[in-house]
Amino acid sequence: MMYKPFVMAALLAASCGAQAADAADLAAIRSQINEMKQSYEQRIAALEEKLAQAEAAAGRAETVAGKAELVANDASLKVRQPQTSAAAFNPEISLILSGSYTNLTKDPRERRLQGFIPSNGELMPEGRSFNLGESELAITANIDPLFRGALRLALAPDNTLGVEEASIQTLGLGEGFNLKAGRFRSGIGYLNELHPHEWDFSDAPLPYQAFFGNALGMDGVQVRWLAPTPVFLEFGAETARAMSFPATDEAKNKNGLMSAAAFVHLGGDVGVSNSWRGGISYFASQPKDRSYDDPLNGVSNSFSGRSRTWIADLLWKWAPNGNSKVTNLKLQGEYFRRTETGDLVYDTASTAQQGAYRNAQSGFYAQAVYQFMPNWRIGYRYDRLSSGAADIELLNNGSLTAADLPLLAHYAPSRNTLMVDWSPSEFSRLRLQYAQDKSRPEATDNQLWLQYVVSMGAHGGHKF
C-alpha cells in the first residue's frame, strides 16, 4: 500500500507528457500549412501578374499590326492610283559618258570587211587620236501597275541626237507573258541587247559589224514567254520595222508586217559556282534596193530579195562559291549564218545591169574575260568571218568580171583582241585594248585603245 501514491503520480506525469507532445505536432502541422498557403498565394499572384503583362503585350501587337495593315493598304492604294503630281513622278535618270584615245597603223577611213556588203553601221574605231564616244541619256519609270516606260537617247560625237530606245513594256501579264512595244533592241543573240558601255571590249565583234551594223534595232512589238520550268527557258517573237542592216524597212511605205525575229533562251546553274545560258535566234527581212558603194571602184550597186540570219549563242560564268566579287570567269561566243537570195543591180547610176544573186555567209567570235583580283580584269577575243562564195549571175553569164565587183571577192576577215580594264567602282571603268585587225587582205591594222566609260545617276542592273 505504501507504493500506491508513487504509481499514481507516475501515471499522471506520463499522461501530461503525451498531451504536450500532441500539441507540438499539431502546431508544427499548422505552421507548415500556413507556409504552403503563403507560397501558393505568392506564386498565383506572380502568375496573374505575368498573365496581365502578356495580355497587354498582345493588345499592343494587335494595335501595331492594325496600323501596319492600314499603312500597307494606303501604299497599295497609292500604287494603283495614277501619279497626278510632278512631285510623285520621279523617274530613274542616268547618263553614260565615254571617250577614247586610239593609235591606229592604218587609216580607219579605208577600213572594210572584205567580201561583205557594207552594213553602213557606226565606224569603230571612229578615228585616230582623241575621240568622244557615244553618250547615252536614259530615263525609265514605272507608269502604273501594268506598264514601265524607257527612253534612251544617244548623243553621237558628230553632235547628232538619236532615239536608241523608246518603249513601254508590261510588268507581268500573268502566266509568264510580257509585251514590249516601241523602239527597242532585238532580243536575238546575246550581245545584241547590250549597249556599248556594257560590252567587255571597246568595239563590237566582227559578226555584229558585218551582219547588223553593230546592233539590230526594231520599231515594233515583242512578246516573251517565260516557261514554268525548273531551268530558265524563255521564248520570244518580234514583228517590227527593222531599223538597221540587213533590212531596208526604214524606207518602206507599206501596210502590214515587215521584218520578224524569234528566239529561245535556255539556262541554269551547275553547282553553286557555275551558271550558263544558251540560245538560238532567227531574223528574217526582205530588203529592197539596199544600195552600197564599192570603195574599191566607186560604183554604186544594190540588192533586193530575202535575207535570213541564224544565231547560236552560249555564255558560261564561273564564280567561286557564287561570289564574283574577288575572282570570276566569263566565257562567251556566238555563231552567225546568213543567206541572201534575190537580185543584184550593178552600177545603179549608169548601166543598171541586173542579175540573180545568192550567197551564204557566216562568222563567229569567242571571248574569255577573267577577273583575277577585285576591280581588275583581262580578256581575249577572237573574231572570224567567212564571206562565202557568191553565186552572181552577171559574172556567170559573162556580163561582168570579178574586177567589176571587187568588194565581193572571197575573203575571211579575222581579228585578235586583248584587253585589260580597271573598275574602281561599278560606275567607272578604264580600259586598255590592243587589236590586230585583218579585215582586208592587203593590210593588217594594229589598233591601240585607251578608253573610259562612266555612268551617273540611277542605273539598273545589267542583264545576265
C-alpha positions as CSV (number, residue, x, y, z in Angstrom):
1,M,0.0,0.0,0.0
2,M,2.9,2.3,0.6
3,Y,3.8,2.2,-3.2
4,K,0.3,3.3,-4.5
5,P,0.9,7.1,-4.3
6,F,4.1,6.7,-6.4
7,V,2.3,4.7,-9.1
8,M,-0.5,7.2,-9.4
9,A,2.0,10.1,-9.6
10,A,3.9,8.3,-12.4
11,L,0.8,7.7,-14.5
12,L,-0.3,11.3,-14.1
13,A,3.1,12.5,-15.3
14,A,3.1,10.2,-18.3
15,S,-0.4,11.4,-19.3
16,C,0.6,15.0,-19.2
17,G,3.8,14.4,-21.3
18,A,1.7,12.7,-24.0
19,Q,-0.7,15.6,-24.2
20,A,2.2,18.0,-24.5
21,A,3.7,16.1,-27.5
22,D,0.4,16.0,-29.5
23,A,0.0,19.8,-29.2
24,A,3.5,20.4,-30.5
25,D,2.9,18.2,-33.6
26,L,-0.4,20.0,-34.3
27,A,1.3,23.3,-34.1
28,A,4.0,22.2,-36.5
29,I,1.5,20.9,-39.0
30,R,-0.5,24.1,-38.8
31,S,2.7,26.1,-39.4
32,Q,3.6,24.0,-42.5
33,I,0.1,24.5,-43.9
34,N,0.4,28.2,-43.4
35,E,3.7,28.3,-45.2
36,M,2.4,26.3,-48.1
37,K,-0.6,28.5,-48.3
38,Q,1.5,31.7,-48.4
39,S,3.8,30.2,-51.0
40,Y,0.9,29.2,-53.3
41,E,-0.7,32.6,-52.9
42,Q,2.6,34.3,-53.9
43,R,3.0,32.0,-57.0
44,I,-0.6,32.6,-58.0
45,A,-0.1,36.3,-57.7
46,A,3.1,36.1,-59.8
47,L,1.3,34.1,-62.5
48,E,-1.6,36.5,-62.5
49,E,0.8,39.4,-63.0
50,K,2.5,37.6,-65.9
51,L,-0.8,36.9,-67.5
52,A,-1.8,40.6,-67.3
53,Q,1.5,41.6,-68.9
54,A,1.1,39.1,-71.7
55,E,-2.4,40.3,-72.4
56,A,-1.2,43.9,-72.5
57,A,1.6,43.0,-74.9
58,A,-0.8,41.1,-77.2
59,G,-3.0,44.1,-77.2
60,R,-0.2,46.4,-78.2
61,A,0.9,43.9,-81.0
62,E,-2.6,43.8,-82.3
63,T,-2.6,47.6,-82.4
64,V,0.7,47.7,-84.3
65,A,-0.5,45.1,-86.8
66,G,-3.6,47.1,-87.4
67,K,-1.6,50.2,-88.1
68,A,0.8,48.3,-90.4
69,E,-2.2,46.9,-92.3
70,L,-3.5,50.5,-92.7
71,V,-0.2,51.7,-94.0
72,A,0.1,48.8,-96.4
73,N,-3.4,49.4,-97.7
74,D,-2.7,53.0,-98.1
75,A,0.6,52.2,-100.0
76,S,-1.3,49.8,-102.2
77,L,-3.9,52.4,-103.0
78,K,-1.3,54.9,-103.9
79,V,0.4,52.5,-106.3
80,R,-2.8,51.7,-108.0
81,Q,-3.7,55.3,-108.4
82,P,-2.2,57.2,-111.4
83,Q,0.5,59.7,-110.5
84,T,-1.1,63.1,-110.6
85,S,1.6,65.5,-109.3
86,A,5.0,66.4,-110.6
87,A,6.5,65.5,-107.2
88,A,5.1,62.0,-107.4
89,F,6.6,61.4,-110.8
90,N,10.2,60.6,-110.1
91,P,11.8,58.6,-112.9
92,E,15.2,57.0,-112.9
93,I,17.7,59.1,-114.9
94,S,21.2,58.0,-115.9
95,L,23.9,59.4,-118.1
96,I,26.7,57.4,-119.7
97,L,29.8,59.2,-120.8
98,S,32.7,57.6,-122.8
99,G,35.7,58.6,-124.8
100,S,39.0,57.1,-126.1
101,Y,42.4,57.7,-127.4
102,T,43.4,55.4,-130.3
103,N,46.6,54.8,-132.1
104,L,46.0,53.0,-135.5
105,T,48.6,51.9,-138.0
106,K,46.1,52.2,-140.9
107,D,43.7,54.9,-141.9
108,P,40.3,54.0,-140.4
109,R,38.5,55.6,-143.4
110,E,39.9,52.8,-145.6
111,R,38.8,50.0,-143.3
112,R,36.3,47.5,-144.8
113,L,35.2,43.9,-144.3
114,Q,36.3,42.3,-147.5
115,G,33.7,40.0,-149.1
116,F,30.8,41.7,-147.2
117,I,28.3,44.3,-148.4
118,P,28.8,47.3,-146.1
119,S,26.3,47.5,-143.3
120,N,26.8,51.3,-143.0
121,G,27.0,50.9,-139.3
122,E,28.9,53.1,-136.9
123,L,32.6,53.1,-137.7
124,M,34.7,51.6,-134.9
125,P,37.3,52.8,-134.1
126,E,36.0,56.2,-135.0
127,G,39.3,57.7,-135.8
128,R,42.9,58.3,-134.7
129,S,43.9,60.2,-131.6
130,F,41.3,61.5,-129.2
131,N,37.6,60.6,-129.8
132,L,34.5,61.4,-128.0
133,G,32.4,58.3,-127.6
134,E,28.7,57.9,-127.8
135,S,26.9,59.4,-124.7
136,E,23.6,58.0,-123.5
137,L,20.9,59.6,-121.6
138,A,18.4,57.1,-120.1
139,I,15.0,57.8,-118.4
140,T,12.9,54.9,-117.0
141,A,10.0,54.7,-114.7
142,N,7.0,52.5,-113.7
143,I,4.0,54.2,-115.3
144,D,1.3,52.3,-113.3
145,P,0.9,48.7,-112.0
146,L,0.8,47.5,-115.6
147,F,3.4,49.3,-117.6
148,R,7.0,50.5,-117.4
149,G,8.5,53.1,-119.8
150,A,12.0,53.6,-121.0
151,L,13.7,56.3,-123.2
152,R,17.3,56.1,-124.2
153,L,18.9,58.9,-126.2
154,A,22.2,58.6,-128.0
155,L,24.4,61.7,-128.4
156,A,26.8,60.9,-131.2
157,P,30.3,62.5,-131.4
158,D,29.2,64.4,-134.5
159,N,26.6,66.3,-132.4
160,T,23.6,64.4,-133.7
161,L,20.9,63.1,-131.3
162,G,19.2,59.8,-131.9
163,V,16.5,57.8,-130.2
164,E,18.1,54.5,-129.5
165,E,15.2,53.1,-127.4
166,A,11.7,54.4,-126.6
167,S,9.4,51.7,-125.4
168,I,6.8,50.6,-122.9
169,Q,6.6,47.1,-121.5
170,T,4.3,45.3,-119.3
171,L,5.2,44.4,-115.7
172,G,3.6,41.0,-115.8
173,L,0.6,39.8,-117.8
174,G,0.5,36.6,-115.9
175,E,1.3,33.0,-116.9
176,G,4.9,34.2,-117.7
177,F,3.9,36.5,-120.6
178,N,5.2,40.0,-121.2
179,L,4.9,42.5,-124.0
180,K,7.1,45.4,-125.2
181,A,6.2,48.0,-127.8
182,G,8.0,50.9,-129.4
183,R,11.7,51.1,-130.3
184,F,14.0,48.6,-128.7
185,R,17.0,46.4,-129.3
186,S,16.0,43.0,-130.7
187,G,16.3,40.0,-128.3
188,I,18.2,37.9,-130.8
189,G,21.6,36.5,-129.8
190,Y,23.2,37.5,-126.5
191,L,25.2,40.7,-127.2
192,N,22.5,42.5,-129.3
193,E,20.5,43.7,-126.3
194,L,23.6,45.1,-124.5
195,H,24.6,48.7,-125.0
196,P,28.2,49.7,-125.8
197,H,29.0,50.7,-122.2
198,E,28.1,47.1,-121.2
199,W,30.5,45.5,-123.7
200,D,33.6,43.7,-122.4
201,F,35.6,45.2,-125.2
202,S,35.7,48.7,-126.8
203,D,34.1,47.7,-130.0
204,A,31.5,45.2,-131.3
205,P,32.7,41.7,-132.6
206,L,33.1,41.4,-136.3
207,P,30.0,39.3,-136.9
208,Y,27.8,42.1,-135.3
209,Q,29.5,44.7,-137.5
210,A,29.1,42.6,-140.7
211,F,25.5,41.2,-140.2
212,F,23.8,44.0,-138.2
213,G,26.0,47.1,-138.4
214,N,26.8,46.7,-134.7
215,A,23.3,46.0,-133.4
216,L,19.8,45.3,-134.6
217,G,17.1,47.8,-133.6
218,M,13.4,47.4,-134.0
219,D,10.3,49.6,-134.2
220,G,7.5,47.1,-133.4
221,V,6.2,44.6,-130.8
222,Q,8.0,42.0,-128.9
223,V,6.4,39.2,-126.8
224,R,8.2,37.0,-124.4
225,W,7.1,33.9,-122.5
226,L,9.0,32.5,-119.5
227,A,8.1,28.8,-119.2
228,P,7.3,27.5,-115.7
229,T,10.2,25.0,-115.6
230,P,13.0,24.4,-113.1
231,V,15.5,25.9,-115.5
232,F,15.4,29.2,-117.3
233,L,13.5,28.7,-120.5
234,E,12.3,31.7,-122.5
235,F,10.6,32.1,-125.9
236,G,10.3,35.4,-127.8
237,A,9.0,36.7,-131.0
238,E,9.1,40.1,-132.7
239,T,7.5,41.7,-135.7
240,A,8.8,45.2,-136.5
241,R,10.2,47.7,-138.8
242,A,13.9,46.8,-138.6
243,M,16.0,49.9,-138.1
244,S,19.3,48.7,-139.4
245,F,21.1,46.4,-141.9
246,P,20.3,44.0,-143.5
247,A,16.8,45.3,-143.7
248,T,15.6,48.5,-145.5
249,D,12.4,48.8,-143.6
250,E,13.1,52.4,-142.7
251,A,12.4,53.5,-146.3
252,K,9.4,51.2,-146.9
253,N,5.9,52.6,-147.5
254,K,3.5,49.7,-147.0
255,N,1.0,48.3,-144.6
256,G,1.3,45.0,-142.8
257,L,4.3,43.2,-141.4
258,M,7.9,43.8,-142.4
259,S,10.7,42.1,-140.6
260,A,10.4,39.4,-138.0
261,A,12.5,37.7,-135.4
262,A,12.2,34.7,-133.0
263,F,14.4,33.4,-130.3
264,V,14.6,30.8,-127.5
265,H,17.0,31.1,-124.5
266,L,17.8,28.3,-122.1
267,G,20.0,28.5,-119.0
268,G,20.6,27.2,-115.5
269,D,23.2,26.6,-112.7
270,V,25.8,23.9,-112.4
271,G,26.5,23.6,-108.7
272,V,27.0,26.9,-106.8
273,S,29.9,28.2,-108.8
274,N,28.8,27.9,-112.4
275,S,25.9,29.2,-114.4
276,W,25.2,29.3,-118.2
277,R,22.8,30.5,-120.9
278,G,22.5,29.4,-124.5
279,G,20.1,30.3,-127.3
280,I,19.0,30.1,-130.9
281,S,17.7,33.1,-132.8
282,Y,16.3,33.8,-136.2
283,F,15.8,37.0,-138.1
284,A,14.1,37.5,-141.5
285,S,13.7,40.5,-143.7
286,Q,13.1,41.5,-147.3
287,P,15.5,44.3,-148.2
288,K,14.6,46.3,-151.3
289,D,17.0,48.4,-153.3
290,R,19.6,48.1,-150.5
291,S,22.3,50.2,-152.0
292,Y,26.0,50.3,-151.2
293,D,29.1,51.9,-152.6
294,D,32.0,49.7,-153.6
295,P,35.0,51.6,-152.0
296,L,37.4,49.8,-154.4
297,N,36.0,51.1,-157.7
298,G,33.5,53.8,-156.6
299,V,30.5,52.1,-158.3
300,S,27.1,52.0,-156.5
301,N,25.2,48.7,-156.5
302,S,22.0,47.5,-154.9
303,F,20.4,44.3,-153.7
304,S,16.7,43.3,-153.4
305,G,15.5,39.9,-152.1
306,R,15.3,37.9,-149.0
307,S,17.7,37.9,-146.0
308,R,17.7,35.2,-143.3
309,T,20.1,35.1,-140.3
310,W,20.5,32.4,-137.7
311,I,22.4,32.9,-134.5
312,A,23.6,30.4,-131.9
313,D,24.9,31.9,-128.6
314,L,26.4,30.4,-125.5
315,L,27.5,32.1,-122.2
316,W,29.2,30.4,-119.3
317,K,30.1,32.1,-116.0
318,W,32.2,30.8,-113.1
319,A,32.5,32.4,-109.7
320,P,33.9,30.5,-106.7
321,N,31.0,29.6,-104.4
322,G,28.9,32.0,-106.3
323,N,30.8,35.0,-105.1
324,S,32.1,37.0,-108.1
325,K,33.4,39.9,-106.0
326,V,37.1,38.7,-106.0
327,T,37.5,36.4,-109.0
328,N,35.3,35.2,-111.8
329,L,35.5,34.0,-115.3
330,K,33.1,34.7,-118.2
331,L,33.2,32.7,-121.5
332,Q,31.1,33.9,-124.4
333,G,30.6,33.1,-128.0
334,E,28.1,33.4,-130.9
335,Y,27.9,31.9,-134.3
336,F,26.1,33.7,-137.3
337,R,25.0,32.4,-140.6
338,R,23.1,34.5,-143.2
339,T,21.7,33.5,-146.6
340,E,20.6,36.1,-149.1
341,T,18.8,35.4,-152.4
342,G,17.5,37.9,-154.8
343,D,18.7,40.3,-157.5
344,L,21.9,42.4,-157.6
345,V,21.9,45.6,-159.7
346,Y,25.4,46.7,-160.8
347,D,26.1,50.4,-161.3
348,T,22.7,51.7,-160.4
349,A,23.7,55.2,-161.6
350,S,24.6,54.2,-165.1
351,T,24.2,50.7,-166.7
352,A,22.0,49.2,-164.0
353,Q,22.7,45.7,-165.1
354,Q,20.6,43.2,-163.1
355,G,21.0,39.5,-162.3
356,A,20.3,36.9,-159.7
357,Y,22.4,36.8,-156.5
358,R,22.8,34.2,-153.9
359,N,25.3,33.8,-151.0
360,A,25.7,32.2,-147.7
361,Q,28.0,33.9,-145.2
362,S,29.0,33.1,-141.7
363,G,31.1,34.3,-138.8
364,F,31.7,33.8,-135.1
365,Y,33.5,35.3,-132.1
366,A,34.7,33.7,-128.9
367,Q,36.0,35.5,-125.9
368,A,37.1,35.0,-122.3
369,V,37.2,37.6,-119.6
370,Y,38.8,36.8,-116.3
371,Q,38.7,38.9,-113.1
372,F,41.9,38.0,-111.4
373,M,41.6,40.3,-108.4
374,P,38.9,42.8,-107.3
375,N,38.3,45.6,-109.9
376,W,40.8,44.2,-112.4
377,R,40.0,42.1,-115.5
378,I,41.9,40.7,-118.5
379,G,40.2,39.4,-121.7
380,Y,40.9,37.9,-125.1
381,R,38.6,37.8,-128.1
382,Y,38.9,36.1,-131.5
383,D,36.7,37.1,-134.4
384,R,36.4,35.5,-137.8
385,L,34.1,35.8,-140.8
386,S,33.7,33.9,-144.0
387,S,32.4,35.8,-147.0
388,G,31.2,32.7,-148.7
389,A,31.3,32.1,-152.5
390,A,28.7,34.3,-154.0
391,D,26.7,32.9,-156.9
392,I,26.3,36.0,-159.1
393,E,24.5,35.7,-162.4
394,L,26.2,38.7,-164.0
395,L,29.6,37.0,-163.5
396,N,28.4,33.6,-164.6
397,N,27.0,34.8,-167.9
398,G,30.0,37.0,-168.7
399,S,28.2,40.4,-168.4
400,L,30.7,41.4,-165.7
401,T,34.1,40.2,-164.5
402,A,35.3,39.8,-160.9
403,A,37.1,43.1,-161.2
404,D,33.8,44.8,-161.5
405,L,32.7,43.6,-158.1
406,P,36.0,43.8,-156.1
407,L,34.3,44.2,-152.7
408,L,32.5,40.8,-153.1
409,A,35.7,38.9,-153.8
410,H,36.0,36.0,-151.3
411,Y,37.9,36.6,-148.1
412,A,37.9,35.6,-144.4
413,P,38.4,38.7,-142.2
414,S,39.8,37.9,-138.7
415,R,40.9,39.8,-135.6
416,N,42.7,39.1,-132.3
417,T,42.0,41.4,-129.4
418,L,43.5,41.7,-125.9
419,M,42.3,44.0,-123.2
420,V,42.8,44.8,-119.5
421,D,40.4,47.0,-117.6
422,W,40.2,48.6,-114.1
423,S,36.9,49.5,-112.5
424,P,37.4,51.4,-109.3
425,S,33.6,51.2,-108.7
426,E,30.6,49.9,-110.6
427,F,30.2,53.4,-112.0
428,S,33.6,53.9,-113.8
429,R,35.9,51.8,-115.9
430,L,39.3,52.4,-117.7
431,R,40.3,50.0,-120.4
432,L,43.4,49.4,-122.4
433,Q,42.9,47.3,-125.6
434,Y,45.1,46.1,-128.4
435,A,43.7,44.5,-131.6
436,Q,45.4,43.1,-134.6
437,D,42.7,43.6,-137.3
438,K,42.9,41.7,-140.6
439,S,39.6,42.7,-142.1
440,R,41.1,43.2,-145.6
441,P,43.7,41.2,-147.4
442,E,46.2,43.9,-148.2
443,A,46.7,45.3,-144.7
444,T,47.0,44.5,-141.0
445,D,45.9,47.2,-138.7
446,N,47.4,47.3,-135.3
447,Q,44.9,49.2,-133.1
448,L,45.6,50.5,-129.6
449,W,42.7,51.9,-127.5
450,L,42.7,53.7,-124.2
451,Q,39.0,54.2,-123.2
452,Y,37.0,55.5,-120.3
453,V,33.3,54.7,-119.5
454,V,31.5,56.2,-116.6
455,S,27.8,56.3,-115.5
456,M,26.0,58.8,-113.4
457,G,22.6,58.6,-111.8
458,A,20.3,55.7,-111.2
459,H,21.2,52.8,-113.4
460,G,19.5,49.5,-113.4
461,G,21.4,46.2,-113.2
462,H,22.8,44.7,-116.3
463,K,21.4,41.5,-117.7
464,F,23.0,38.1,-117.1
